[in-house]
């Protein structure tokens, strides 16, 4: 995961932030349809985060991560789970309001 990952800080409600790494995935890679975007809304993105660092990631969790390594970070909000695997969460994110 490290070869394609970006640094990420995951903050669950009422818990301390967890520094980890995440991998941006295409919707097709996880068989998830995000084609129902409404015009004017931020596009949904999918990120994989290891369960070893963050065992649960509920809706509303905030994640601070760049879109690409070396870029400025953005704050994202978990909308839903695209797929939960044995070792990782594939979560649907939208850019959080500033």
Number of C-alpha atoms within 10 A of each C-alpha: 11 9 6 11 17 21 19 21 17 26 19 18 13 6 8 9 15 14 14 17 20 25 21 18 15 13 18 9 8 12 10 13 10 15 9 8 11 8 7 6 9 13 14 19 19 27 22 22 25 19 15 10 13 16 11 14 21 13 16 16 17 23 26 20 21 18 15 14 12 9 10 10 17 14 18 23 21 22 18 17 16 20 15 14 11 7 11 19 22 23 24 23 25 19 18 15 8 6
